[in-house]
Amino acid sequence: MSRYGRSSRYEYYSQPTSYELRSRGEEYIRKQRAKGIDMHPVHARSNSRNICDSWWGISWCRNLERYADYANRLARGRSYVRADAILDLQIEPGEVNATVQGSSSRPYQIRITIDPLSAGQLKKLEDTCFNKVKNLDELLGGKFPEDLKAVFFDRDGLFPTPREIHFHCSCPDWASMCKHVAAVMYGIGLRLDEDPMGFFVLRGLDPDKFIARAVESRVSLMLKNAKKKSTRIIDDQDVDALFGVF
């Protein structure tokens, strides 16, 4: 049975239950797919205390939760994620486009844009990651190096702040962040569980170019180290003197 809530326009509206959200969403996806439209729904881990499982997903969500700007809307967003209300979510360079089932029969369209990494942030990433072979191997292998965590969470870190996040939802809620946007923000975390490199796409980096630059930096470092070692090679005269050859 539906509950009743109040919108930002102070009008009463029917608040759907999780079952209703899920049922409406499943029906909408069926109809869209019957038309040949590809949908990419987001499913939360029903048996998990956290919405996300990996360091990437959990840390993305924790970053959101530490900002007071979002505090009053995130709880409703979590409930929408757990109800499988995100019917489609696609990460593209610098933006996310999503479809979320809401209280109306027709789902809402959400667009979130995130500012690209600044030159300073890119330099910090390169200095910390590209020049350390161990970090690079772990990062590209889907793991997260311990000594990179501070780079993401520090002041002016790589996780976006509220001033770097811009969003729009087609729903009538006039709040700064509606529950549908909040749900998509958590949905991004679930996508990062599946593919951590999506984070770099979201911050305006091409993963292939990112990897290529990282590999190039790694090769340069190896060559630099090899050059240093070569200066320690003893020339022929020194070798003769060393072994008593005249």
GUBALUM-933294 format. One record per atom (N, C-alpha, C): x, y, z; residue in one letter. Coordinates in steps of 0.05 Angstrom, whole numbers, padded with zeros to 5 digits, always signed. Layout:
N
XYZA...
This chain:
246
+00017-00024+00000M+00000+00000+00000M+00018+00025+00000M+00010+00044-00016S+00026+00068-00018S+00024+00085+00007S+00046+00099+00014R+00046+00118+00035R+00043+00146+00023R+00038+00165+00039Y+00035+00192+00029Y+00056+00211+00040Y+00068+00227+00023G+00089+00245+00031G+00082+00273+00021G+00101+00291+00022R+00096+00318+00014R+00119+00327-00004R+00112+00339-00026S+00132+00349-00045S+00142+00376-00037S+00162+00386-00051S+00173+00413-00045S+00153+00435-00052S+00132+00428-00066R+00111+00448-00072R+00088+00447-00051R+00093+00431-00030Y+00074+00428-00008Y+00047+00416-00017Y+00049+00399-00037E+00026+00384-00046E+00029+00355-00038E+00008+00342-00029Y+00010+00314-00022Y+00011+00296-00046Y+00027+00276-00045Y+00029+00258-00067Y+00032+00229-00056Y+00026+00210-00073S+00028+00182-00065S+00056+00173-00066S+00067+00163-00044Q+00094+00153-00043Q+00094+00123-00047Q+00104+00113-00069P+00103+00084-00075P+00120+00067-00056P+00111+00043-00052T+00127+00024-00036T+00149+00013-00054T+00168-00001-00042S+00190-00013-00057S+00179-00033-00077S+00159-00048-00069Y+00147-00068-00087Y+00135-00054-00112Y+00121-00032-00107E+00109-00017-00130E+00130-00005-00148E+00152+00006-00136L+00173+00016-00153L+00185-00005-00170L+00191-00028-00158R+00203-00050-00173R+00185-00061-00195R+00159-00064-00189S+00140-00074-00208S+00137-00055-00232S+00134-00029-00226R+00132-00010-00248R+00157-00009-00265R+00180-00010-00251G+00205-00009-00265G+00209-00033-00284G+00202-00057-00274E+00205-00081-00290E+00187-00080-00315E+00163-00069-00311E+00145-00067-00334E+00155-00047-00355E+00166-00025-00345Y+00177-00005-00363Y+00201-00016-00379Y+00218-00031-00366I+00241-00043-00380I+00232-00063-00401I+00212-00079-00394R+00201-00098-00414R+00191-00084-00439R+00176-00062-00435K+00165-00047-00457K+00187-00035-00474K+00207-00023-00461Q+00229-00011-00476Q+00245-00031-00492Q+00250-00054-00480R+00266-00074-00494R+00250-00086-00517R+00223-00087-00514A+00206-00097-00535A+00208-00078-00559A+00214-00053-00555K+00217-00033-00576K+00246-00033-00587K+00263-00051-00576G+00291-00052-00585G+00309-00032-00571G+00299-00020-00550I+00315-00001-00535I+00331-00015-00513I+00357-00013-00513D+00374-00027-00494D+00374-00012-00467D+00369-00026-00446M+00368-00015-00419M+00390-00027-00402M+00402-00011-00384H+00423-00020-00366H+00415-00015-00337H+00397-00031-00326P+00388-00026-00298P+00411-00031-00278P+00407-00019-00254V+00426-00022-00232V+00413-00039-00210V+00426-00059-00201H+00416-00076-00180H+00434-00075-00155H+00423-00068-00133A+00438-00067-00108A+00442-00095-00097A+00463-00100-00081R+00468-00126-00069R+00448-00129-00046R+00428-00147-00050S+00407-00150-00030S+00417-00162-00004S+00439-00177-00005N+00450-00190+00019N+00473-00175+00031N+00477-00150+00022S+00500-00134+00031S+00491-00111+00049S+00505-00107+00071R+00498-00084+00088R+00503-00058+00074R+00526-00057+00060N+00531-00033+00043N+00519-00037+00016N+00513-00015+00003I+00502-00016-00024I+00524-00027-00043I+00548-00018-00038C+00570-00027-00055C+00589-00046-00041C+00606-00060-00056D+00624-00080-00045D+00653-00073-00047D+00662-00061-00069S+00690-00056-00074S+00699-00030-00060S+00726-00027-00059W+00736-00002-00048W+00726+00022-00064W+00726+00019-00090W+00718+00041-00108W+00689+00050-00102W+00671+00030-00102G+00642+00036-00097G+00637+00047-00070G+00648+00034-00049I+00644+00042-00021I+00655+00070-00017I+00679+00075-00027S+00691+00101-00023S+00677+00123-00038S+00666+00117-00062W+00650+00137-00076W+00626+00145-00059W+00613+00126-00048C+00589+00132-00031C+00597+00147-00006C+00619+00139+00007R+00627+00153+00031R+00635+00182+00025R+00646+00186+00002N+00652+00214-00006N+00627+00231-00007N+00605+00219-00018L+00580+00234-00020L+00569+00240+00008L+00571+00220+00026E+00559+00222+00052E+00573+00241+00071E+00597+00249+00064R+00611+00268+00082R+00604+00297+00077R+00587+00302+00056Y+00579+00330+00050Y+00551+00336+00061Y+00549+00356+00077A+00524+00364+00089A+00503+00372+00068A+00513+00382+00045D+00495+00390+00024D+00476+00368+00015D+00485+00343+00018Y+00470+00320+00008Y+00456+00304+00030Y+00461+00310+00055A+00453+00293+00077A+00423+00288+00078A+00406+00308+00072N+00377+00304+00076N+00364+00288+00054N+00378+00282+00032R+00366+00267+00010R+00378+00239+00005R+00401+00234+00016L+00414+00209+00010L+00399+00184+00020L+00386+00186+00043A+00372+00163+00054A+00350+00154+00034A+00335+00172+00024R+00314+00165+00004R+00327+00153-00021R+00350+00164-00029G+00363+00154-00052G+00371+00125-00048G+00381+00118-00024R+00389+00090-00019R+00365+00072-00021R+00342+00081-00011S+00318+00064-00012S+00309+00059-00041S+00313+00079-00058Y+00306+00075-00086Y+00325+00056-00100Y+00350+00057-00093V+00370+00038-00104V+00363+00010-00096V+00356+00006-00071R+00350-00021-00061R+00324-00032-00073R+00307-00014-00082A+00282-00022-00095A+00285-00027-00125A+00310-00026-00135D+00317-00030-00163D+00302-00009-00180D+00301+00016-00170A+00287+00037-00185A+00303+00049-00207A+00330+00044-00207I+00346+00055-00229I+00344+00036-00253I+00329+00044-00273L+00323+00027-00296L+00345+00028-00317L+00360+00049-00317D+00382+00052-00337D+00402+00072-00326D+00428+00065-00328L+00449+00083-00319L+00473+00079-00337L+00482+00100-00350Q+00504+00098-00368Q+00524+00120-00362Q+00549+00111-00357I+00571+00130-00352I+00585+00137-00378I+00586+00163-00384E+00599+00173-00408E+00620+00194-00399E+00638+00202-00417P+00658+00222-00409P+00646+00247-00396P+00652+00250-00370G+00643+00274-00356G+00614+00275-00349G+00598+00254-00354E+00570+00255-00347E+00558+00227-00344E+00534+00227-00331V+00519+00203-00326V+00490+00209-00335V+00479+00191-00351N+00451+00194-00359N+00436+00169-00348N+00413+00174-00335A+00399+00153-00322A+00369+00156-00324A+00355+00134-00320T+00326+00133-00318T+00318+00121-00292T+00302+00134-00276V+00294+00125-00250V+00264+00124-00247V+00253+00102-00237Q+00225+00099-00232Q+00218+00115-00207Q+00197+00132-00209G+00189+00148-00186G+00160+00143-00179G+00147+00163-00167S+00119+00160-00158S+00099+00160-00181S+00107+00173-00204S+00089+00173-00227S+00092+00148-00243S+00074+00143-00261S+00075+00119-00278S+00098+00120-00297S+00106+00144-00306R+00128+00146-00324R+00154+00153-00309R+00176+00139-00315P+00202+00144-00301P+00212+00172-00307P+00231+00181-00290Y+00243+00207-00293Y+00271+00204-00306Y+00279+00225-00320Q+00305+00225-00334Q+00324+00243-00317Q+00348+00232-00312I+00368+00246-00296I+00393+00250-00312I+00405+00273-00310R+00431+00278-00322R+00449+00290-00301R+00472+00278-00297I+00492+00288-00278I+00518+00293-00293I+00529+00317-00290T+00554+00323-00302T+00575+00329-00280T+00599+00320-00285I+00620+00324-00265I+00644+00337-00279I+00654+00358-00266D+00677+00372-00278D+00701+00354-00282D+00716+00358-00304P+00740+00341-00308P+00761+00348-00287P+00780+00330-00284L+00802+00335-00266L+00818+00359-00275L+00826+00375-00255S+00842+00398-00261S+00871+00390-00267S+00886+00409-00278A+00915+00403-00284A+00930+00395-00259A+00923+00408-00236G+00937+00401-00211G+00930+00373-00202G+00904+00365-00205Q+00896+00338-00197Q+00908+00317-00215Q+00910+00323-00241L+00923+00304-00259L+00953+00300-00252L+00966+00322-00245K+00994+00321-00238K+00997+00304-00213K+00979+00308-00193K+00980+00292-00169K+00977+00262-00175K+00958+00256-00192L+00953+00228-00200L+00978+00216-00214L+00989+00231-00232E+01012+00221-00247E+01036+00217-00228E+01041+00236-00211D+01064+00234-00193D+01061+00211-00174D+01037+00206-00165T+01033+00185-00145T+01030+00157-00157T+01019+00156-00181C+01013+00130-00193C+01032+00122-00215C+01036+00139-00235F+01051+00131-00258F+01080+00124-00252F+01092+00137-00233N+01120+00132-00227N+01125+00110-00208N+01104+00096-00200K+01107+00073-00182K+01096+00048-00195K+01113+00030-00202V+01105+00006-00217V+01085-00010-00201V+01089-00013-00175K+01071-00029-00158K+01043-00017-00159K+01041+00010-00156N+01015+00023-00156N+01001+00018-00183N+01016+00021-00205L+01004+00018-00231L+00993-00010-00235L+01009-00030-00228D+01000-00058-00231D+00974-00063-00215D+00974-00054-00191E+00950-00058-00174E+00926-00044-00184E+00930-00019-00193L+00907-00003-00203L+00895-00014-00228L+00912-00022-00247L+00902-00033-00272L+00892-00061-00268L+00899-00074-00246G+00890-00101-00240G+00863-00101-00224G+00852-00077-00220G+00827-00075-00206G+00829-00072-00176G+00854-00072-00165K+00857-00068-00137K+00864-00039-00131K+00863-00032-00106F+00869-00004-00100F+00892-00002-00081F+00914+00010-00090P+00938+00013-00074P+00933+00030-00049P+00943+00021-00026E+00939+00035-00001E+00949+00064-00002E+00972+00068-00014D+00984+00095-00014D+00971+00114-00034D+00951+00104-00049L+00937+00122-00067L+00911+00133-00054L+00903+00122-00032K+00877+00129-00020K+00876+00159-00012K+00898+00169-00001A+00899+00197+00007A+00895+00216-00016A+00905+00207-00040V+00903+00224-00063V+00873+00229-00071V+00856+00209-00065F+00828+00212-00071F+00813+00227-00050F+00820+00224-00025F+00804+00236-00003F+00815+00262+00008F+00840+00268+00003D+00851+00293+00013D+00837+00317+00002D+00842+00340+00014R+00831+00365+00003R+00841+00369-00025R+00822+00376-00043D+00828+00378-00071D+00836+00351-00082D+00823+00329-00071G+00829+00302-00081G+00814+00296-00106G+00816+00271-00115L+00805+00263-00140L+00775+00258-00140L+00764+00251-00116F+00735+00248-00114F+00722+00276-00117F+00700+00278-00132P+00688+00305-00137P+00674+00316-00112P+00676+00342-00109T+00662+00356-00088T+00635+00366-00099T+00617+00375-00081P+00591+00385-00091P+00593+00407-00112P+00613+00424-00109R+00615+00446-00129R+00624+00436-00157R+00634+00411-00158E+00642+00399-00183E+00620+00381-00196E+00598+00378-00181I+00576+00360-00190I+00552+00377-00197I+00540+00373-00220H+00517+00388-00229H+00496+00367-00239H+00471+00372-00232F+00451+00352-00239F+00424+00364-00245F+00409+00348-00261H+00381+00356-00268H+00364+00331-00269H+00339+00334-00258C+00320+00312-00259C+00294+00323-00270C+00280+00307-00286S+00255+00315-00298S+00231+00315-00279S+00235+00307-00254C+00214+00305-00234C+00206+00334-00225C+00183+00338-00212P+00175+00364-00204P+00187+00374-00177P+00203+00357-00165D+00215+00365-00139D+00235+00388-00143D+00231+00409-00128W+00248+00432-00130W+00272+00432-00112W+00276+00410-00097A+00298+00409-00078A+00325+00410-00093A+00346+00418-00079S+00372+00420-00092S+00381+00393-00103S+00375+00372-00088M+00381+00345-00097M+00356+00328-00091M+00342+00319-00111C+00319+00302-00107C+00327+00273-00101C+00309+00257-00093K+00315+00229-00086K+00324+00213-00110K+00314+00221-00134H+00321+00206-00158H+00351+00211-00165H+00360+00236-00162V+00388+00242-00167V+00405+00228-00146V+00396+00228-00120A+00410+00215-00099A+00414+00185-00105A+00392+00173-00116A+00394+00144-00123A+00415+00140-00145A+00416+00158-00165V+00435+00155-00186V+00464+00158-00176V+00467+00176-00156M+00494+00180-00145M+00504+00154-00132M+00486+00140-00119Y+00493+00114-00107Y+00497+00093-00129Y+00480+00095-00150G+00482+00077-00173G+00509+00078-00186G+00521+00102-00187I+00548+00105-00198I+00568+00088-00182I+00565+00088-00156G+00582+00071-00139G+00580+00042-00147G+00556+00032-00152L+00552+00005-00160L+00565-00001-00187L+00564+00019-00205R+00577+00015-00231R+00608+00014-00227R+00618+00029-00208L+00647+00028-00203L+00655+00001-00190L+00637-00012-00176D+00642-00039-00167D+00648-00057-00191D+00633-00054-00212E+00636-00071-00236E+00660-00063-00253E+00665-00037-00255D+00687-00027-00272D+00699-00002-00260D+00721-00005-00244P+00733+00018-00232P+00743+00040-00251P+00750+00031-00276M+00760+00051-00295M+00738+00070-00303M+00713+00064-00297G+00691+00083-00302G+00695+00109-00287G+00710+00108-00266F+00715+00133-00250F+00731+00153-00267F+00750+00143-00282F+00767+00160-00298F+00751+00171-00322F+00733+00155-00333V+00715+00164-00354V+00698+00187-00344V+00688+00184-00319L+00671+00204-00307L+00686+00230-00302L+00712+00228-00296R+00727+00252-00291R+00741+00263-00316R+00731+00253-00339G+00740+00265-00364G+00765+00253-00376G+00773+00229-00366L+00797+00216-00377L+00789+00192-00394L+00803+00188-00416D+00799+00165-00433D+00815+00142-00421D+00802+00120-00412P+00817+00098-00399P+00840+00087-00416P+00835+00085-00443D+00856+00075-00460D+00881+00093-00460D+00875+00119-00462K+00897+00139-00462K+00910+00140-00434K+00894+00136-00413F+00904+00136-00386F+00924+00113-00383F+00916+00089-00392I+00933+00066-00390I+00958+00070-00407I+00954+00081-00431A+00977+00085-00449A+00998+00104-00436A+00988+00126-00424R+01006+00145-00411R+01019+00132-00387R+01004+00115-00373A+01016+00101-00350A+01038+00082-00358A+01032+00067-00380V+01053+00048-00390V+01077+00063-00400V+01072+00085-00414E+01094+00102-00424E+01111+00112-00401E+01098+00121-00380S+01113+00131-00357S+01128+00108-00344S+01117+00085-00343R+01130+00062-00331R+01155+00054-00347R+01152+00054-00374V+01175+00047-00391V+01197+00068-00388V+01189+00094-00387S+01209+00115-00383S+01224+00112-00357S+01209+00104-00336L+01222+00100-00310L+01242+00077-00311L+01234+00055-00325M+01251+00032-00327M+01277+00039-00342M+01273+00055-00364L+01297+00063-00380L+01315+00082-00364L+01303+00099-00349K+01318+00117-00332K+01334+00102-00311K+01322+00082-00299N+01336+00065-00280N+01358+00049-00293N+01353+00040-00317A+01373+00024-00332A+01397+00042-00339A+01392+00067-00346K+01413+00085-00352K+01431+00091-00328K+01418+00093-00305K+01433+00098-00280K+01452+00074-00275K+01441+00050-00279K+01457+00027-00274K+01481+00025-00293K+01476+00034-00318S+01497+00031-00338S+01521+00049-00332S+01518+00071-00317T+01540+00088-00310T+01559+00075-00290T+01550+00053-00279R+01567+00039-00259R+01584+00017-00272R+01581+00014-00299I+01597-00007-00312I+01626+00002-00314I+01644-00016-00307I+01673-00010-00307I+01684-00011-00336I+01699+00009-00345D+01709+00009-00372D+01733-00011-00373D+01743-00016-00399D+01763-00037-00403D+01789-00032-00388D+01798-00007-00386Q+01823-00002-00372Q+01821-00008-00342Q+01798+00000-00331D+01793-00006-00303D+01792-00035-00297D+01779-00050-00316V+01778-00079-00313V+01806-00091-00313V+01823-00081-00332D+01851-00092-00333D+01866-00086-00307D+01863-00062-00297A+01877-00055-00272A+01867-00071-00249A+01840-00076-00249L+01828-00091-00227L+01839-00119-00225L+01843-00132-00249F+01853-00160-00249F+01882-00162-00254F+01897-00140-00252G+01926-00141-00255G+01936-00147-00283G+01920-00139-00303V+01928-00143-00331V+01940-00118-00341V+01964-00119-00352F+01979-00095-00362F+01983-00097-00393F
